[in-house]
Amino acid sequence: MTNVRIRDFHPDDIDSILRLWEDMRRAQTEPVYSLPEVLASCQQDHAVVAVLDDVVIGAAVGRAAHAQGWIVFLSTAPAYQRQGVGGALLAALEKRMAPLGLSKLSVLLPETTVPVDAFSEQGFETKKNLLYLERRIPVQRNELSALSELGGRVLPRGLWTAIGGMQKEKELLERRLVMPLANSDLAEQFGVVPPSAVVLFGPPGTGKTTFARAIASRLEWSFVEVFPSRLASDPAGLAGALRETFTKIADLEHAVVFIDEVEEIAVQRGGEPPSAMQGVTNELLKIIPTFRDQPNRLLVCATNFIRSLDTAFLRHGRFDYVIPIGLPDEDARESIWARYIPAQALAGIDLGALVERTEGFSPADIEYAARKASQSALEKALYPERELAAISGPSTADYLAAIGATRATVSAEVAQAFLEDIESIARL
């Protein structure tokens, strides 16, 4: 889907819609809705198109009926099918229709329709004895204002699968967190109480925030990040603002609440005179039990310094699990490198050499090295020191030079302390 752009329908796109509709008929897939209905909805309801080099290669059209939305038309040009264009169109259309307060998004397909991958990937489910698919809208209209006020959002699908490597961590989080929360009724049959709060700990830049976001994406729950530094400026003070924020969160039906660098507000208490932060720590300790009593909630706290947290903060009954997130393994490093290397240059890069040379690097370190290599290659192309052949992008040498000039965030001492913390503090 490189260079494919999704935008709103324009009246000038009518001819492209006609062509896509005829493409469906030529493929012996008679559309459920007639051409006049599709064109009417394009102009009166909701429609998006996929554009590549100013050419429309796909379209999705929807309309709303009370609390239910219907997909009136979805088509991709034959040359671009099974490339993720259909899924991107559906996601964009759902986003545009979300403010209407829909509780369900449905589609009727011709019986001869075979490929329904785009719908399945976006969470639609096939109904028995019917080729009828529907999708529950994760956030209802009455939640949108509360979510907006909190600065929260519904994250796009696919963040979980986008995490390459880290299979050990992903499997642990899938089994301990995602599975019981996504299947709460089944979990109850087995006597499993879905988790309500978890701490992720590990060296800086290892992807704790990425995992928190991915969990919310996997569950399709609202994601609310609490920033203590922003709350500190509230007239009610940090403790009061924290209490008010969690009161508002209670209005959401499902939510993953994320507090990064939680050590800022959950420091070890003690000393004379008491520090100003002790009142905030006490407030947070009161909030967590109340939060745990609310169903369909998950509090994810992340810290780089697990040893600095107050001992009462980590005790059983407040957090179900204390899970380590370490440096990326080989598969994860390969995935991270592939994400930052330009597509046109990737085939000529010795990815194995980059993976080997970045052992001990965090995802943030790899991103920095990749950006540095790209900048260096661009400068060489624009300001060559001597007559050079045309440069089409960064080379392996550029990346290796950037790696050599990048200082790893996580020192050997920090890495060793992390291993010790796994033994003494982790709760899996």
N, C-alpha and C positions, 0 to 999 in steps of 0.2 A: 504493500500500500504506500510505498515511498512516493511523495509528491502528490498524492491524492488529497484533495481538499473537500471538505463537507461544508456546504453553505445553504442558506434559505433559497427556496424556489423563487425565480423571477418570471414575470410574464413572457420574457423572451425565450424561456426554456420549453415552451409548448411543443415546438417541433421535436425536441429531444424526447419529451414524454411520449409523443406519438410513435417515435422510432422504437423506444423501449417496449411500448405496449405491443407493437407489431412483432418485435423480436420474440416476445412470449408466445404469441399465437403461432409463429413459424416453428417454435420448438414444441408445438402440439400441447401447450399448456394454456388452455383457455382461461383468461382472468375471471375471477369471481365477479368483480365489478366491471360494468360496461365502461367503454371509453368516455362517454359523456359524464358518468359519475366520477371517474378518476380526474378528469379535467376540471370539473366543478369543485372537487375537494382541493385540488391544487391551488385554486384561486380564492376559495372561501374558508378552507379549514387550515390544515397544517401540512407542509411539504418541504422536504430537503432534497438536495441533489449532490452527487459526488462528481467532482470535476478533476480532470487530468489534462494539463496543458490547454485549459480553456474549453475542453470538450466534455460534455456531460456523459458520464459512463454508467450512471446509476441514479435511481430515485426511490424515495420512500414517501408515502402519502398517508396521513391519518386523519380521523375525525373523532369527535367525542359525542357520546350519547349518555347524558347524566353522569354517573360516576365511572362509566366504562368507556375505554378508548378502543377504536378498531383500526387495524392496519388495512387501508383500502387498496394499497398498491405497493409492491416492492419488486424492483427489477434491476438487474445489473447486466450490462452489455456482455455478450457471450465470451469475449476475449478476456474479461476481467472477473469471471466467476471463480469462486473458491479461493479468493485472495483476501478475504476479510472485508471487502467493500460493503457487502450486505449487512454484516454485523455493525459496522461503523455507522451506516445509515440508520439502522434501527435504534442504536444508542442515541444518536443525535435527535431523532424524531421524538423519542421518549423524553429527552431533556426539555425539548420545546413544549411538550404537552403536559409536563409535570405540574406547572402552576394551575392547571385546570382542576386539580383535586381528584384526579382519577384514582380509583382503587384497583382497577384491572385493565390490562391491555391485551386484546385478543386479535386473532386472525383466523379467517376461513380460507382454506386452500383447495384448489381443484383436486379431485381424487387421484388424478394422474401425476400430481406433483411428487417428485422423488426427493430432491435435495432440500432439506429443511435445516441444514447446519447453522445458517445465520440466525434462525429463530432459537434453536436449542442453545447456542452459545450465549444468547442474551437472556436466558432464563425462562423461555416459554416451555410449557409442558404439553405433551400430546394427551388428549382426552380419549378414553377408551371408546371404541366403536365409531369414533369420529376423527377426521383429520382436522381437529380443532385445537389450537394452542392458545394459551393465555399466560400472562405474566402479572404477578402481583407487584404493584408499585411500592417500593420499599418505604417511601416517606409520604404520608398522607397530607392533604392540604392543611389540616388543623395543626400539623407539626411544623410546617414550613417557616412560619413567622418565628416560632421559638428557636428553631434551628438556626435561622438567619441571625437572630439576636445574639446567639451564642458564638457566632462565627463558625458554625459547623457546616458540614456538607456530606453528601452521599458520594463516595468515591467511585470511580469507574470500575467496572468488572475487569478481571484479568490481572490485577496487581499481584495476586498470589502466584499465579503461574509464571508471571514475569520474573520472579526471583529465581535465578539460575543457581544450581548447586545448593549448598547448605542443606542437603537432604536430611541430615540428622536433626537439625533444628526444625525444619519444616515438618517432619514426621512427628516430632514431639509436640509441637504446637497444634498440629492437626488432630492428634489423638486426645490431648489433654484439654484443649480449649474449643476448637472449631466443632469437632464432632459432637460433643455433648450439648453445646449451645444450639447447633443447627438441628439436632434431633432430640429436643428436650423431653418429648413424650416417651420416646424409646429409652432414653437415659433413665427416666423415672421408673420404668418397668424393671430396670436392672439395679435400682437403688442408687444410681449415680446422681449426685447433686451437681448441676452445671456450675462451673467456676464463676465467681463474681469479680475477682481481683487477682492480678498477677504482677510480679516485678520481673522486668527484663534487665539484666546487668551484663556489663562487659566493657572492654576498652573503648575509648572514643572512636566514633566513626565506623563502627562495625555493623550498622544497619538496624539498630533497635527501632528507630522511627519507621523505617521501611517495613519491618515486620508488623508493627502496630497498625499501620495503614493497610497492609495486605490482609490482616485478620478482619478488619472492618469491611474491606472489599469482598472477601470470601463469604462473609456472613450477609452482605448487603445491608448492613446496619449503618445508621448515621455515625459520622466520625466527628468528635468534638475534641479539639486540643485545648488544654488549659495552660495558659502562659502566666506563671506567677509574676514575672517581671511586669506584665501589663496590668495585672490586678492590683499591684502594689500602689498604683496611682489613684485607685478608687477612693472617694471620700470616706467610705466605710472602713478603710484600712484593708490590708491584705487578708486578714482572718475573716472579716465581714464579707468581703468580695468573694472569697472562696466559698463561704457558706451560701451566699446568694446564687452563685453560679451553679452549684449542685442542686439547689432548689429548682432552678429552671430546667436543669437536665431531667428532673423527675417528670416533666411534661412530655418527654419523648417516649415513643413506644418501644424502640430498640436503640441502643447506643453503645458504641465503644468510646470510652473517655480516656484520653491520653495525656499524661503529665510527663514531660521530658525533664531530665535533670532534677528529679524529685528531691535530690539531696538538698536543694536550695530551701525547701520548706519542711523537710523531715530530718533535720540535723539532730545529732546527739544532744539531749537536754542535760543541763547540769551547770555548775559554776555559780559563783556569787559576784556580782548580782546576776540574776537570770538575764539571758540575752533577749532582745526584742523578738527574735524568731521563735522562742519557746511557745508563745501564745498561738502562733500560726501552726506549729507542730501539734499542739494540743487540739486545735480546731480540726485539723485533718484527721487526727485519730478518732474524733467524735463522728466525723462525716462518714468514714468508711463503713462502720456497722450499719448505719441507716441506708447507705447505698447498697449494701449487700442484701438488704431485705426486699429490694425492688427487683422483680424478674426482668429478664431480657436486658441485662446490663453487664458490661465488662469494663472494669477499670484496669488500664495498663499503665504502670509506672516504669519509667526507664531511668537508669542511673549509670554513670561511669565510675562512681566511687561507692560501691556497696558497703564498704566498711564504715563510711561516715554516717550511715543512716541510724536513726535512733533504734535501739534494740527492741523497744515496744512496737515499733512500726512494722517489723518483720515477723512478729510472732504468729503462731498458728491462730486461725480465727479471723485474721485480717486479710491475709493473702493466701490463696490456695496453692500457688506455685511461685517459686523464685527460680527463674530459668536463665541460664547463661547463654549469651550470644557472642560467639568468638569471631576471630578473623576468618575471612572467606577461604574455603578450600579451593582445590585446583579447578573443579567444575564451576564454582562460583566466580573465580577470577577470570576464567575464560569467558563466561557470560557477561561479566562487567566490561571486559575489554571489547568484546564484540559490540556492545551497546554504544561505545564512544568512538570506535573507528569508523570513518565514513564508509558507506556501503560500497562505493566504487573503488576504494583502496583495500578493502578487507581481503580479497582473494590473493593479493600480493604480500600480505603480512605474515610473518612467522609467528603465529599466535602462541604456539608452544613455548617459544623463547621468552615471550612477554610474561606468560603465566609462570614460568620457572623463575624468572628474575624478580618477580613481585611477591614471592613468598614472604609473609609477614606484613604485607601492605593491607591497609583497610580499604573498603570501597571508595572512601573519600580520597585516599592517597592515589589510587588508580585513576580516578577521574581527573585529579590534578595533573598527573603525568600525561594522560591522554590529551588534555587541553593544551598543555605546554608543548607537546610534540606537534599538534596541529598548528599552533601559533608559529613555531619555528619553521615548519614546512611552508607556511604561507609567506613568511618573510623571505625565505630563500627563493621562492618563486617570483616575488615582486621586486626584490633587491638582490639579484644574483651577483656574487663576487667575481664570477668569471662566466664565460659562455657555457651554458648548461643545456642539456636536452630538456624538453618540455616536462614540467613536473605536474602530475595530476593529483597529488595528495601526499600525505605523510608516508614515509617508508619505515621498514623495520628498524633501520639505523636511527631514524628520528625518535622512535619510541624508546629504544634502548638508551639513547642519550638522555632523554627526559627522565627515564627511570633512574639513571645514575645520578641525576641532579635533584632527585626527590628524596627528602628525608622522611622515613617512615614515622607515622604518628605514634605508633605503639612501640615503645622500647622493649628490650629483652626483659628488663626488670618488671615492667608493667604486665607483660605477657605471663611471666612466672607468677606474679601475684594473682593474676586472673585464674590460673590453674589451681592455686591454693584456695581461692575463694570458692571454686566449684566444689572442692572437697569439703569445705567447712560450712558454707552458707547455702549453696544451691538446694532447692527443694523441688524434686521432680515427680 
